[in-house]
Amino acid sequence: MTTLLLITSSPHSHQGKKAVRTAKERLTAGEMLSVFFYGDGAYTASRLLWQTADVPSITDEWARLSQQHNLDLPVCVSTALARGITDVDNANRHSLDGDNLRAPFRLVGLSELALQIDDDVTVIQF
């Protein structure tokens, strides 16, 4: 059984912070886990997010989890673009002045979320 964390909350919110803590706990316990960033959760993927030194960066924490556990970090392209977050390809396609998507996040269509959901998946939304 796999758990899908659907992250729709800002990385600065309590729910955004709870999502990364939940992911850490479940991955450490050896659970099968996938994530999808949608709505305000797309802000998590910006490489321009700044955080004061006394507060851990949620974006950095997701990047570490991705590296340590080979966790894919897909972000809905439509909701990301609507919030000013883009990769190089979409910046060129839409004539934007630059890109700000942080690796290892990647922009994907909403169909990827649909493909992740089946009878054996528990969805938890943050």
All heavy atoms as an XYZ file, in Angstrom:
975
protein
N       0.840     -1.187      0.000
C       0.000      0.000      0.000
C       0.882      1.247      0.000
O       1.862      1.316      0.715
C      -0.897      0.001      1.227
C      -1.824      1.155      1.257
S      -3.360      0.470      1.632
C      -4.552      1.494      1.782
N       0.508      2.211     -0.800
C       1.249      3.458     -0.921
C       0.428      4.599     -0.345
O      -0.801      4.608     -0.446
C       1.559      3.756     -2.404
O       2.339      2.700     -2.945
C       2.310      5.057     -2.564
N       1.121      5.573      0.223
C       0.476      6.790      0.687
C       0.890      7.925     -0.232
O       2.075      8.081     -0.542
C       0.887      7.120      2.136
O       0.487      6.033      2.981
C       0.233      8.398      2.624
N      -0.069      8.714     -0.665
C       0.180      9.899     -1.475
C      -0.086     11.115     -0.614
O      -1.185     11.265     -0.064
C      -0.736      9.916     -2.700
C      -0.813     11.239     -3.471
C       0.538     11.603     -4.074
C      -1.884     11.151     -4.545
N       0.917     11.962     -0.463
C       0.735     13.224      0.247
C       0.419     14.290     -0.798
O       1.256     14.601     -1.648
C       1.997     13.606      1.028
C       2.493     12.603      2.059
C       3.694     13.176      2.809
C       1.392     12.203      3.019
N      -0.788     14.817     -0.758
C      -1.223     15.878     -1.658
C      -1.033     17.195     -0.915
O      -1.758     17.484      0.038
C      -2.680     15.669     -2.061
C      -3.298     16.733     -2.966
C      -2.519     16.863     -4.273
C      -4.762     16.413     -3.218
N      -0.054     17.952     -1.335
C       0.325     19.158     -0.598
C      -0.257     20.373     -1.310
O       0.181     20.734     -2.402
C       1.848     19.247     -0.452
C       2.301     18.034      0.345
C       2.256     20.535      0.247
C       3.619     17.503     -0.039
N      -1.259     20.977     -0.680
C      -1.945     22.131     -1.247
C      -1.747     23.389     -0.397
O      -2.263     24.439     -0.736
C      -3.458     21.849     -1.385
O      -4.007     21.567     -0.099
C      -3.721     20.669     -2.318
N      -1.004     23.265      0.673
C      -0.778     24.388      1.594
C       0.574     25.040      1.349
O       1.528     24.386      0.942
C      -0.823     23.903      3.042
O      -2.075     23.359      3.341
N       0.648     26.307      1.649
C       1.891     27.064      1.540
C       2.975     26.438      2.417
O       2.679     25.909      3.494
C       1.634     28.497      2.005
O       2.824     29.152      2.332
N       4.228     26.500      1.987
C       5.310     25.961      2.818
C       5.486     26.724      4.136
O       6.120     26.222      5.048
C       6.548     26.092      1.930
C       6.203     27.142      0.943
C       4.723     27.054      0.740
N       4.909     27.902      4.231
C       5.023     28.694      5.458
C       3.904     28.395      6.450
O       3.940     28.867      7.580
C       5.037     30.183      5.138
C       6.173     30.572      4.245
N       7.490     30.482      4.627
C       6.188     31.013      2.971
C       8.262     30.860      3.636
N       7.502     31.187      2.622
N       2.927     27.621      6.028
C       1.790     27.309      6.896
C       2.107     26.126      7.805
O       3.041     25.363      7.557
C       0.561     26.975      6.047
O       0.741     25.723      5.404
N       1.290     25.979      8.838
C       1.430     24.834      9.740
C       1.273     23.527      8.966
O       2.023     22.582      9.165
C       0.396     24.922     10.869
C       0.371     23.717     11.750
N       1.390     23.440     12.644
C      -0.518     22.699     11.836
C       1.109     22.293     13.263
N      -0.031     21.826     12.786
N       0.292     23.479      8.053
C       0.047     22.268      7.270
C       1.229     21.950      6.348
O       1.575     20.795      6.156
C      -1.237     22.408      6.457
C      -2.487     22.323      7.302
C      -2.677     20.937      7.894
O      -2.219     20.660      9.001
N      -3.327     20.071      7.175
N       1.835     22.974      5.755
C       3.002     22.767      4.897
C       4.157     22.153      5.660
O       4.861     21.263      5.165
N       4.352     22.610      6.885
C       5.418     22.071      7.738
C       5.080     20.662      8.209
O       5.946     19.784      8.282
C       5.655     23.002      8.921
C       6.213     24.343      8.492
C       6.230     25.351      9.616
C       6.659     26.690      9.047
N       6.419     27.788      9.949
N       3.806     20.440      8.495
C       3.365     19.114      8.934
C       3.539     18.087      7.805
O       3.873     16.926      8.053
C       1.901     19.187      9.370
C       1.383     17.916      9.978
C      -0.046     18.105     10.477
C      -0.591     16.818     11.044
N      -1.979     16.966     11.457
N       3.348     18.509      6.571
C       3.494     17.600      5.424
C       4.919     17.052      5.334
O       5.113     15.847      5.161
C       3.126     18.315      4.130
N       5.908     17.915      5.461
C       7.298     17.441      5.351
C       7.669     16.574      6.559
O       8.387     15.585      6.418
C       8.289     18.602      5.121
C       8.574     19.389      6.386
C       9.592     18.081      4.517
N       7.158     16.889      7.739
C       7.402     16.042      8.913
C       6.784     14.656      8.721
O       7.400     13.639      9.030
C       6.834     16.686     10.183
C       7.707     17.745     10.795
C       7.291     18.094     12.223
N       5.873     18.303     12.401
C       5.245     19.475     12.288
N       5.937     20.559     11.987
N       3.939     19.572     12.482
N       5.567     14.628      8.199
C       4.892     13.358      7.944
C       5.677     12.535      6.926
O       5.849     11.322      7.091
C       3.454     13.597      7.455
O       2.742     14.314      8.474
C       2.743     12.297      7.145
N       6.152     13.176      5.876
C       6.936     12.471      4.862
C       8.193     11.871      5.476
O       8.523     10.702      5.223
C       7.307     13.419      3.723
N       8.896     12.643      6.290
C      10.115     12.139      6.951
C       9.808     10.913      7.789
O      10.515      9.902      7.720
C      10.717     13.220      7.864
C      11.458     14.298      7.173
C      11.992     15.268      8.228
C      12.549     16.505      7.601
N      13.018     17.466      8.607
N       8.763     11.010      8.604
C       8.405      9.901      9.495
C       8.072      8.642      8.709
O       8.537      7.549      9.028
C       7.207     10.298     10.373
C       7.529     11.359     11.393
C       6.284     11.982     12.024
O       5.147     11.566     11.677
O       6.440     12.900     12.844
N       7.272      8.777      7.668
C       6.836      7.619      6.896
C       7.982      7.011      6.081
O       8.084      5.787      5.982
C       5.645      7.976      6.011
C       4.399      8.206      6.857
C       3.214      8.661      6.028
N       2.057      8.834      6.883
C       1.034      7.997      6.928
N       1.016      6.915      6.176
N       0.017      8.233      7.733
N       8.822      7.848      5.509
C       9.959      7.330      4.748
C      10.957      6.636      5.668
O      11.496      5.582      5.326
C      10.640      8.461      3.963
C       9.848      8.980      2.763
C      10.432     10.289      2.270
C       9.792      7.945      1.651
N      11.191      7.200      6.835
C      12.092      6.593      7.811
C      11.558      5.238      8.265
O      12.333      4.312      8.503
C      12.291      7.531      9.017
O      12.849      8.762      8.552
C      13.213      6.923     10.052
N      10.240      5.112      8.342
C       9.615      3.847      8.736
C       9.579      2.837      7.583
O       9.106      1.717      7.753
C       8.202      4.110      9.240
N      10.064      3.243      6.413
C      10.124      2.333      5.279
C       8.841      2.240      4.468
O       8.681      1.331      3.652
N       7.929      3.154      4.673
C       6.665      3.129      3.935
C       6.865      3.590      2.493
O       7.752      4.380      2.199
C       5.636      4.043      4.605
C       5.160      3.534      5.942
C       4.044      4.397      6.513
O       3.219      4.927      5.733
O       4.005      4.546      7.744
N       6.007      3.101      1.604
C       5.965      3.553      0.218
C       5.228      4.895      0.210
O       4.118      4.999      0.743
C       5.221      2.549     -0.662
C       5.901      1.199     -0.757
S       7.438      1.283     -1.685
C       6.827      1.705     -3.292
N       5.860      5.905     -0.372
C       5.306      7.249     -0.301
C       5.503      7.962     -1.625
O       6.546      7.847     -2.265
C       6.008      8.037      0.814
C       5.502      9.433      1.116
C       4.162      9.363      1.837
C       6.500     10.185      1.959
N       4.489      8.710     -2.022
C       4.625      9.619     -3.152
C       4.013     10.948     -2.726
O       3.244     11.015     -1.762
C       3.941      9.065     -4.404
O       2.570      8.858     -4.187
N       4.392     12.003     -3.439
C       3.886     13.337     -3.118
C       3.450     14.026     -4.405
O       3.884     13.669     -5.500
C       4.926     14.213     -2.374
C       5.302     13.611     -1.045
C       6.152     14.449     -3.218
N       2.606     15.032     -4.241
C       2.200     15.874     -5.359
C       1.906     17.252     -4.798
O       1.162     17.389     -3.828
C       0.955     15.313     -6.052
C       0.688     15.942     -7.386
C       1.260     15.437     -8.536
C      -0.144     17.059     -7.487
C       1.019     16.024     -9.781
C      -0.391     17.654     -8.721
C       0.184     17.133     -9.867
N       2.515     18.276     -5.397
C       2.334     19.658     -4.952
C       1.325     20.342     -5.869
O       1.486     20.344     -7.090
C       3.670     20.407     -4.970
C       4.668     19.854     -3.991
C       5.486     18.788     -4.354
C       4.775     20.369     -2.713
C       6.407     18.258     -3.456
C       5.690     19.844     -1.809
C       6.506     18.791     -2.182
N       0.282     20.916     -5.262
C      -0.814     21.510     -6.012
C      -1.265     22.789     -5.305
O      -1.136     22.910     -4.088
C      -1.970     20.502     -6.097
C      -3.117     20.963     -6.942
C      -3.050     20.896     -8.327
C      -4.279     21.460     -6.357
C      -4.110     21.320     -9.115
C      -5.339     21.890     -7.135
C      -5.252     21.820     -8.516
O      -6.293     22.243     -9.292
N      -1.816     23.724     -6.040
C      -2.293     24.967     -5.428
C      -1.146     25.700     -4.747
O      -0.045     25.789     -5.287
N      -1.403     26.212     -3.550
C      -0.368     26.952     -2.820
C       0.827     26.076     -2.444
O       1.893     26.589     -2.122
C      -0.945     27.611     -1.568
C      -1.759     28.852     -1.894
O      -1.729     29.319     -3.057
O      -2.439     29.366     -0.981
N       0.667     24.771     -2.505
C       1.802     23.872     -2.275
C       2.895     24.069     -3.307
O       4.068     23.767     -3.059
N       2.550     24.613     -4.474
C       3.542     24.868     -5.530
C       4.607     25.868     -5.080
O       5.744     25.816     -5.562
C       2.848     25.371     -6.795
N       4.268     26.753     -4.163
C       5.271     27.715     -3.665
C       6.494     26.997     -3.082
O       7.594     27.546     -3.071
C       4.671     28.629     -2.595
C       3.746     29.686     -3.120
C       2.431     29.739     -2.675
C       4.172     30.639     -4.038
C       1.562     30.721     -3.137
C       3.320     31.614     -4.503
C       2.010     31.653     -4.051
O       1.161     32.624     -4.509
N       6.313     25.792     -2.610
C       7.404     25.013     -2.023
C       8.533     24.813     -3.026
O       9.695     24.688     -2.641
C       6.880     23.633     -1.555
O       5.743     23.834     -0.719
C       7.936     22.860     -0.798
N       8.222     24.791     -4.305
C       9.198     24.472     -5.356
C      10.010     25.666     -5.840
O      10.872     25.517     -6.705
C       8.476     23.836     -6.538
N       9.779     26.835     -5.287
C      10.505     28.022     -5.744
C      11.915     28.077     -5.153
O      12.090     27.974     -3.943
C       9.754     29.292     -5.357
O      10.525     30.435     -5.690
N      12.894     28.271     -6.008
C      14.267     28.416     -5.513
C      14.524     29.822     -4.968
O      15.584     30.099     -4.415
C      15.288     28.032     -6.577
C      15.348     28.905     -7.776
C      16.437     28.425     -8.752
N      16.311     29.061    -10.036
C      16.762     30.281    -10.304
N      17.375     30.990     -9.387
N      16.590     30.791    -11.509
N      13.541     30.697     -5.084
C      13.687     32.061     -4.584
C      13.083     32.263     -3.203
O      13.119     33.367     -2.672
C      13.055     33.055     -5.573
C      13.684     33.083     -6.963
C      12.948     34.070     -7.859
C      15.163     33.402     -6.891
N      12.522     31.201     -2.620
C      11.999     31.321     -1.260
C      13.161     31.560     -0.301
O      14.148     30.821     -0.318
C      11.276     30.045     -0.835
C       9.828     29.896     -1.218
C       9.281     28.591     -0.659
C       8.989     31.056     -0.744
N      13.030     32.563      0.511
C      14.062     32.867      1.494
C      13.511     32.576      2.870
O      12.328     32.778      3.148
C      14.465     34.331      1.384
C      15.486     34.725      2.391
C      16.827     34.522      2.321
C      15.257     35.392      3.632
N      17.447     35.021      3.436
C      16.501     35.551      4.269
C      14.111     35.841      4.281
C      16.634     36.161      5.502
C      14.244     36.453      5.517
C      15.506     36.613      6.111
N      14.355     32.079      3.721
C      13.942     31.764      5.080
C      14.992     32.290      6.046
O      16.178     32.161      5.782
C      13.797     30.241      5.237
C      13.129     29.818      6.492
C      11.689     30.313      6.561
O      10.874     30.018      5.712
N      11.387     31.078      7.588
N      14.562     32.856      7.161
C      15.509     33.334      8.161
C      16.318     32.155      8.695
O      15.881     31.001      8.648
C      14.779     34.020      9.335
O      13.863     33.096      9.911
C      14.047     35.266      8.866
N      17.491     32.444      9.197
C      18.417     31.397      9.635
C      17.879     30.571     10.800
O      18.278     29.422     10.977
C      19.762     32.020     10.021
N      16.964     31.130     11.584
C      16.457     30.416     12.757
C      15.257     29.507     12.444
O      14.739     28.845     13.338
C      16.094     31.400     13.869
C      15.005     32.380     13.460
O      14.904     32.683     12.255
O      14.262     32.846     14.342
N      14.823     29.461     11.178
C      13.688     28.640     10.781
C      14.129     27.718      9.646
O      14.657     28.183      8.646
C      12.505     29.525     10.308
C      11.353     28.672      9.829
C      12.068     30.471     11.402
N      13.928     26.420      9.802
C      14.344     25.500      8.736
C      13.569     25.761      7.433
O      12.384     26.070      7.459
C      13.979     24.115      9.286
C      13.734     24.298     10.737
C      13.352     25.726     10.944
N      14.247     25.624      6.311
C      13.634     25.810      5.010
C      12.891     24.533      4.610
O      13.503     23.467      4.479
C      14.695     26.135      3.962
O      14.168     25.977      2.666
N      11.598     24.645      4.401
C      10.792     23.499      3.977
C      11.263     23.023      2.600
O      11.336     21.821      2.338
C       9.291     23.873      3.950
C       8.804     24.254      5.348
C       8.467     22.746      3.348
C       8.929     23.171      6.393
N      11.620     23.957      1.727
C      12.109     23.598      0.399
C      13.391     22.782      0.499
O      13.546     21.762     -0.185
C      12.331     24.871     -0.442
O      11.095     25.594     -0.511
C      12.792     24.531     -1.847
N      14.310     23.200      1.371
C      15.545     22.431      1.587
C      15.242     21.040      2.138
O      15.867     20.057      1.752
C      16.476     23.149      2.576
C      17.135     24.382      1.991
O      17.064     24.583      0.762
O      17.717     25.156      2.783
N      14.275     20.969      3.052
C      13.931     19.673      3.645
C      13.365     18.718      2.598
O      13.702     17.538      2.583
C      12.956     19.868      4.808
C      13.623     20.545      6.008
C      12.720     20.633      7.212
O      12.056     19.618      7.526
O      12.671     21.703      7.835
N      12.504     19.215      1.702
C      11.980     18.360      0.637
C      13.098     17.905     -0.295
O      13.133     16.745     -0.718
C      10.882     19.079     -0.157
C       9.552     19.050      0.522
C       8.877     20.110      1.052
C       8.726     17.899      0.748
N       7.682     19.685      1.602
C       7.564     18.334      1.425
C       8.850     16.544      0.453
C       6.541     17.471      1.798
C       7.833     15.674      0.831
C       6.694     16.143      1.489
N      14.008     18.810     -0.621
C      15.128     18.453     -1.504
C      15.987     17.359     -0.868
O      16.409     16.417     -1.555
C      15.965     19.692     -1.821
N      16.233     17.460      0.431
C      17.006     16.418      1.131
C      16.278     15.079      1.115
O      16.881     14.027      0.879
C      17.306     16.843      2.574
C      18.586     17.639      2.731
C      18.982     17.789      4.190
N      18.030     18.568      4.970
C      17.990     19.896      5.011
N      18.832     20.602      4.302
N      17.102     20.515      5.757
N      14.974     15.114      1.395
C      14.195     13.875      1.367
C      14.240     13.235     -0.018
O      14.333     12.021     -0.146
C      12.743     14.146      1.754
C      12.451     14.302      3.228
C      10.979     14.625      3.437
C      12.831     13.054      3.998
N      14.167     14.066     -1.045
C      14.220     13.552     -2.405
C      15.547     12.846     -2.665
O      15.574     11.743     -3.219
C      14.047     14.700     -3.404
O      14.226     14.235     -4.717
N      16.623     13.459     -2.224
C      17.951     12.891     -2.432
C      18.151     11.622     -1.599
O      18.627     10.610     -2.101
C      19.027     13.918     -2.086
C      20.422     13.428     -2.357
C      21.462     14.497     -2.052
O      21.223     15.414     -1.263
N      22.606     14.377     -2.674
N      17.773     11.652     -0.344
C      17.995     10.523      0.557
C      17.125      9.314      0.237
O      17.536      8.180      0.445
C      17.732     10.952      2.012
C      18.711     11.949      2.548
C      18.247     12.570      3.859
O      17.104     12.393      4.290
N      19.137     13.317      4.499
N      15.910      9.557     -0.263
C      14.953      8.465     -0.445
C      14.509      8.293     -1.904
O      13.548      7.577     -2.166
C      13.724      8.695      0.438
C      14.037      8.700      1.891
N      14.162      7.550      2.638
C      14.262      9.734      2.749
C      14.450      7.868      3.895
N      14.509      9.185      3.987
N      15.204      8.975     -2.815
C      14.845      8.899     -4.229
C      13.362      9.233     -4.424
O      12.633      8.541     -5.135
C      15.174      7.515     -4.806
C      15.217      7.547     -6.317
O      15.512      8.566     -6.920
N      14.898      6.416     -6.920
N      12.915     10.284     -3.766
C      11.520     10.707     -3.784
C      11.300     11.711     -4.908
O      11.985     12.735     -4.975
C      11.151     11.336     -2.431
C       9.713     11.794     -2.239
C       8.764     10.587     -2.276
C       9.584     12.536     -0.912
N      10.360     11.406     -5.783
C      10.001     12.300     -6.880
C       9.191     13.468     -6.317
O       8.355     13.276     -5.427
C       9.178     11.515     -7.905
C       8.929     12.287     -9.175
O       9.737     13.177     -9.528
O       7.917     11.994     -9.841
N       9.434     14.687     -6.830
C       8.742     15.879     -6.334
C       7.998     16.581     -7.473
O       8.404     17.650     -7.943
C       9.744     16.839     -5.670
C      10.529     16.297     -4.486
C      11.527     17.338     -3.973
C       9.597     15.839     -3.374
N       6.877     16.010     -7.926
C       6.110     16.628     -9.007
C       5.247     17.788     -8.506
O       4.676     17.738     -7.422
C       5.244     15.483     -9.524
C       5.066     14.593     -8.345
C       6.331     14.712     -7.540
N       5.160     18.822     -9.342
C       4.387     20.027     -9.030
C       3.457     20.302    -10.211
O       3.905     20.287    -11.368
C       5.321     21.241     -8.829
C       4.526     22.494     -8.461
C       6.396     20.949     -7.800
N       2.204     20.571     -9.935
C       1.251     20.880    -10.999
C       1.698     22.141    -11.743
O       1.846     23.206    -11.140
C      -0.149     21.077    -10.423
S      -1.355     21.607    -11.658
N       1.909     22.013    -13.044
C       2.430     23.117    -13.836
C       1.471     24.307    -13.871
O       1.905     25.455    -13.782
C       2.809     22.655    -15.268
C       1.597     22.173    -16.041
C       3.552     23.741    -16.020
N       0.179     24.062    -13.972
C      -0.783     25.170    -14.054
C      -0.808     25.996    -12.777
O      -0.802     27.228    -12.829
C      -2.188     24.638    -14.337
O      -2.225     24.019    -15.594
N      -0.857     25.313    -11.639
C      -0.908     26.066    -10.386
C       0.439     26.718    -10.083
O       0.478     27.772     -9.462
C      -1.376     25.200     -9.204
O      -0.488     24.116     -9.007
C      -2.773     24.670     -9.437
N       1.527     26.109    -10.539
C       2.848     26.723    -10.348
C       2.959     27.996    -11.182
O       3.347     29.054    -10.667
C       3.944     25.738    -10.715
N       2.605     27.916    -12.457
C       2.693     29.098    -13.323
C       1.806     30.226    -12.812
O       2.194     31.402    -12.855
C       2.309     28.733    -14.756
C       3.343     27.919    -15.528
C       2.752     27.403    -16.832
C       4.588     28.739    -15.790
N       0.625     29.887    -12.303
C      -0.285     30.904    -11.773
C       0.301     31.610    -10.552
O      -0.120     32.720    -10.216
C      -1.626     30.273    -11.413
N       1.279     30.972     -9.910
C       1.917     31.550     -8.724
C       3.328     32.065     -9.012
O       4.101     32.348     -8.116
C       1.936     30.499     -7.603
C       0.542     30.300     -7.033
C       0.392     28.976     -6.313
N      -0.940     28.873     -5.719
C      -2.042     28.551     -6.408
N      -1.978     28.289     -7.699
N      -3.218     28.490     -5.802
N       3.667     32.164    -10.286
C       4.957     32.729    -10.676
C       6.123     31.778    -10.556
O       7.262     32.200    -10.449
N       5.854     30.486    -10.596
C       6.919     29.482    -10.493
C       6.998     28.757    -11.826
O       5.998     28.222    -12.321
C       6.637     28.503     -9.347
C       6.602     29.282     -8.033
C       7.688     27.391     -9.298
C       5.854     28.620     -6.936
N       8.192     28.740    -12.418
C       8.341     28.141    -13.737
C       9.716     27.529    -13.924
O      10.680     27.920    -13.261
C       8.063     29.175    -14.849
O       8.078     28.519    -16.115
C       9.091     30.287    -14.848
N       9.769     26.568    -14.823
C      11.049     25.998    -15.236
C      11.477     26.691    -16.532
O      10.766     27.560    -17.058
C      10.942     24.477    -15.409
C       9.876     24.054    -16.413
O       9.296     24.924    -17.105
O       9.621     22.837    -16.502
N      12.630     26.327    -17.052
C      13.164     26.965    -18.250
C      12.231     26.773    -19.444
O      11.946     27.723    -20.183
C      14.582     26.417    -18.566
C      15.079     26.932    -19.902
C      15.552     26.788    -17.463
N      11.750     25.547    -19.645
C      10.890     25.269    -20.800
C       9.634     26.127    -20.799
O       9.271     26.708    -21.821
C      10.500     23.785    -20.845
C      11.667     22.883    -21.173
O      12.670     23.371    -21.733
O      11.570     21.679    -20.856
N       8.964     26.202    -19.665
C       7.740     26.999    -19.594
C       8.025     28.491    -19.630
O       7.218     29.258    -20.166
C       6.929     26.620    -18.358
C       6.149     25.350    -18.582
O       5.173     25.343    -19.314
N       6.610     24.258    -17.981
N       9.142     28.914    -19.108
C       9.517     30.331    -19.208
C       9.672     30.714    -20.673
O       9.173     31.762    -21.106
C      10.806     30.600    -18.432
N      10.333     29.867    -21.446
C      10.490     30.135    -22.880
C       9.151     30.063    -23.609
O       8.833     30.928    -24.426
C      11.476     29.146    -23.504
C      12.894     29.377    -23.034
O      13.265     30.490    -22.675
N      13.683     28.328    -23.016
N       8.369     29.049    -23.318
C       7.075     28.841    -23.986
C       6.124     30.010    -23.761
O       5.368     30.395    -24.644
C       6.441     27.554    -23.476
C       5.103     27.208    -24.120
C       4.525     25.880    -23.628
N       5.442     24.788    -23.896
C       5.994     24.002    -22.953
N       5.701     24.184    -21.686
N       6.823     23.036    -23.275
N       6.161     30.584    -22.564
C       5.214     31.647    -22.207
C       5.863     33.031    -22.184
O       5.294     33.983    -21.645
C       4.570     31.338    -20.855
C       3.826     30.037    -20.853
N       2.660     29.847    -21.559
C       4.097     28.853    -20.259
C       2.232     28.599    -21.384
N       3.092     27.977    -20.593
N       7.076     33.139    -22.736
C       7.802     34.415    -22.836
C       7.966     35.094    -21.478
O       7.760     36.300    -21.332
C       7.100     35.365    -23.813
O       7.016     34.781    -25.089
N       8.367     34.305    -20.483
C       8.629     34.843    -19.143
C      10.105     35.215    -19.038
O      10.952     34.683    -19.746
C       8.240     33.808    -18.084
C       6.774     33.370    -18.126
C       6.535     32.210    -17.173
C       5.855     34.534    -17.813
N      10.430     36.125    -18.133
C      11.788     36.656    -18.025
C      12.801     35.725    -17.391
O      13.990     36.008    -17.424
C      11.787     37.973    -17.232
C      11.182     39.108    -18.027
O      11.172     39.024    -19.269
O      10.714     40.070    -17.406
N      12.382     34.653    -16.781
C      13.337     33.749    -16.150
C      12.632     32.565    -15.536
O      11.409     32.443    -15.617
N      13.423     31.712    -14.946
C      12.873     30.531    -14.293
C      13.261     30.548    -12.824
O      14.236     31.201    -12.445
C      13.396     29.253    -14.956
C      14.883     29.094    -14.772
O      15.650     29.765    -15.487
O      15.285     28.295    -13.903
N      12.495     29.836    -12.002
C      12.798     29.799    -10.571
C      12.431     28.467     -9.926
O      12.323     28.382     -8.709
C      12.108     30.950     -9.844
C      10.596     30.892     -9.944
O      10.053     30.205    -10.797
N       9.913     31.625     -9.084
N      12.253     27.416    -10.737
C      11.942     26.105    -10.176
C      13.213     25.507     -9.594
O      14.241     25.431    -10.257
C      11.380     25.173    -11.253
C      10.943     23.806    -10.742
C       9.651     23.923     -9.928
C      10.756     22.843    -11.903
N      13.126     25.091     -8.368
C      14.276     24.499     -7.693
C      14.361     23.006     -7.994
O      13.367     22.301     -7.954
C      14.148     24.684     -6.184
C      15.248     23.932     -5.470
C      15.491     24.412     -4.134
N      16.537     23.587     -3.532
C      16.878     23.672     -2.289
N      16.277     24.539     -1.507
N      17.822     22.913     -1.805
N      15.554     22.553     -8.298
C      15.782     21.112     -8.435
C      15.738     20.527     -7.029
O      16.166     21.181     -6.080
C      17.134     20.853     -9.083
N      15.192     19.376     -6.851
C      14.759     18.364     -7.803
C      13.251     18.386     -8.106
O      12.724     17.408     -8.634
C      15.133     17.067     -7.099
C      14.881     17.378     -5.656
C      15.270     18.830     -5.488
N      12.560     19.490     -7.801
C      11.143     19.593     -8.150
C      11.019     19.599     -9.669
O      11.927     20.032    -10.367
C      10.545     20.882     -7.579
C      10.480     20.912     -6.085
C      11.540     21.402     -5.339
C       9.355     20.464     -5.421
C      11.487     21.441     -3.950
C       9.286     20.493     -4.025
C      10.366     20.985     -3.296
N       9.883     19.125    -10.165
C       9.648     19.151    -11.612
C       8.183     19.461    -11.875
O       7.306     19.064    -11.112
C      10.065     17.839    -12.269
C       9.263     16.645    -11.836
C       9.797     15.330    -12.435
N       8.931     14.238    -12.047
C       7.889     13.800    -12.753
N       7.617     14.342    -13.922
N       7.133     12.801    -12.322
N       7.946     20.216    -12.938
C       6.585     20.594    -13.309
C       5.964     19.501    -14.165
O       6.602     18.987    -15.091
C       6.587     21.924    -14.064
C       7.114     23.130    -13.288
C       6.985     24.394    -14.130
C       6.395     23.297    -11.960
N       4.715     19.164    -13.839
C       4.004     18.100    -14.545
C       2.547     18.504    -14.732
O       2.048     19.401    -14.061
C       4.065     16.767    -13.765
C       5.491     16.299    -13.573
C       3.347     16.878    -12.429
N       1.876     17.799    -15.618
C       0.448     18.009    -15.800
C      -0.341     17.367    -14.672
O       0.148     16.468    -13.976
N      -1.557     17.814    -14.512
C      -2.421     17.285    -13.458
C      -2.725     15.799    -13.679
O      -3.045     15.076    -12.739
C      -3.716     18.103    -13.405
C      -4.608     17.915    -12.190
C      -3.838     18.141    -10.892
C      -5.794     18.857    -12.277
N      -2.555     15.336    -14.904
C      -2.804     13.914    -15.188
C      -1.871     13.016    -14.381
O      -2.232     11.877    -14.070
C      -2.651     13.627    -16.683
O      -1.326     13.910    -17.104
N      -0.698     13.520    -14.011
C       0.210     12.708    -13.183
C      -0.396     12.411    -11.817
O      -0.172     11.347    -11.264
C       1.576     13.390    -13.022
C       2.453     13.132    -14.195
C       3.914     12.987    -13.838
O       4.263     12.670    -12.677
O       4.712     13.191    -14.750
N      -1.148     13.362    -11.285
C      -1.833     13.114    -10.018
C      -2.862     12.008    -10.196
O      -2.930     11.084     -9.386
C      -2.495     14.386     -9.491
C      -3.367     14.225     -8.241
C      -2.535     13.724     -7.060
C      -4.043     15.550     -7.905
N      -3.621     12.091    -11.267
C      -4.644     11.069    -11.531
C      -4.008      9.689    -11.672
O      -4.558      8.693    -11.185
C      -5.420     11.428    -12.791
N      -2.841      9.620    -12.292
C      -2.168      8.339    -12.480
C      -1.645      7.760    -11.163
O      -1.485      6.543    -11.038
C      -1.014      8.471    -13.472
C      -1.424      8.741    -14.919
C      -0.195      9.066    -15.765
C      -2.195      7.566    -15.488
N      -1.383      8.616    -10.185
C      -0.873      8.149     -8.899
C      -1.972      7.581     -8.008
O      -1.691      6.861     -7.056
C      -0.176      9.290     -8.140
C       1.138      9.703     -8.741
C       1.854     10.707     -7.865
O       1.855     10.587     -6.641
N       2.463     11.701     -8.478
N      -3.208      7.918     -8.305
C      -4.312      7.510     -7.439
C      -4.965      6.243     -7.999
O      -5.427      6.224     -9.131
C      -5.358      8.621     -7.321
C      -4.717      9.875     -6.703
C      -6.541      8.172     -6.482
C      -5.595     11.095     -6.686
N      -4.969      5.198     -7.191
C      -5.702      3.983     -7.537
C      -6.220      3.357     -6.258
O      -6.142      3.939     -5.182
C      -4.860      3.020     -8.385
C      -3.636      2.484     -7.658
O      -3.668      2.346     -6.415
O      -2.633      2.183     -8.320
N      -6.745      2.137     -6.348
C      -7.384      1.499     -5.203
C      -6.440      1.228     -4.039
O      -6.875      1.101     -2.900
C      -8.040      0.174     -5.630
C      -9.228      0.413     -6.542
O      -9.772      1.536     -6.523
O      -9.597     -0.506     -7.284
N      -5.146      1.098     -4.317
C      -4.177      0.775     -3.268
C      -3.476      2.004     -2.685
O      -2.442      1.864     -2.036
C      -3.117     -0.192     -3.810
C      -3.698     -1.568     -4.089
O      -4.760     -1.896     -3.535
O      -3.087     -2.302     -4.872
N      -3.997      3.182     -2.947
C      -3.343      4.417     -2.499
C      -4.224      5.137     -1.474
O      -5.411      5.323     -1.692
C      -3.066      5.358     -3.691
C      -2.547      6.705     -3.227
C      -2.073      4.729     -4.654
N      -3.593      5.506     -0.369
C      -4.249      6.344      0.630
C      -3.780      7.777      0.389
O      -2.570      8.026      0.351
C      -3.861      5.907      2.053
O      -4.269      4.550      2.238
C      -4.502      6.786      3.095
N      -4.708      8.695      0.226
C      -4.363     10.093     -0.020
C      -4.530     10.884      1.272
O      -5.579     10.809      1.910
C      -5.244     10.700     -1.131
C      -4.901     12.176     -1.351
C      -5.099      9.908     -2.425
N      -3.495     11.624      1.625
C      -3.552     12.531      2.777
C      -3.265     13.929      2.245
O      -2.216     14.161      1.643
C      -2.515     12.155      3.855
C      -2.727     10.717      4.334
C      -2.610     13.133      5.027
C      -1.630     10.216      5.266
N      -4.179     14.840      2.473
C      -4.016     16.200      1.981
C      -3.564     17.131      3.097
O      -4.082     17.105      4.206
C      -5.328     16.722      1.388
C      -5.184     18.105      0.802
C      -6.461     18.588      0.122
O      -7.420     17.851      0.008
N      -6.442     19.822     -0.317
N      -2.588     17.947      2.768
C      -2.082     18.958      3.705
C      -2.304     20.329      3.095
O      -2.026     20.596      1.984
C      -0.590     18.769      3.965
C      -0.287     17.524      4.739
C       0.031     16.348      4.084
C      -0.322     17.524      6.116
C       0.328     15.189      4.803
C      -0.043     16.383      6.839
C       0.286     15.212      6.168
